[in-house]
């Protein structure tokens, strides 16, 4: 009686020819909302008030820790001035090399002009890993409220000298020095020197 078993090689070929369905990846709605908000230079408070969505819920949505209902998503897109379906558009394939020119880098200024903060980190990393170029005029200060628990900052002075206040302590940091400190409590960076100071500020959220 002839065997009906297929040779092992034939079995392997049959298996490899079977198409495998691609796993669908859900859209990252929170990431889209955060990007649109940043493009419009809106703070969490701004969008929260405009959309009638609590700041805590909006923060959870942007970090993809909560999914908005259709009603909430509609209020957010309406406040951002875009159509609802824009949140579910397929993301574009990333470029192999993406170059941002000087005019593509957002820059924040202190109300009194005491500091300038250039946002070097990409928007999609905001809230997890951020880096900035900080320029402080003499007497200028960057005073911050507490960030999320576990957040730390790393400040490398490139020019001049700065004073860092964190966790009830104060430390002078000079050019080529790096200060690493807790940022889940109120903290401040001050230029107590006579000339302009520049530094690289890295924020790693908890």
Secondary structure, DSSP 4 states (H G I P E B T S, - for coil): ----PPPHHHHHHHHHTS--PPPPPPP-HHHHHHHHHHHTT--HHHHHHHHT--HHHHHHHHTTSSPPPHHHHHHHHHHHTS-GGGGGSPPPPPPSS----GGGS-EEE-TTS-EEEEE-S-GGGTTTEEEEEEEE-TT-EEEE---STT-EEEEEEEESEEEEEETTEEEEEETT-EEEEE-SS-EEEE--SSS-EEEEEEEE--
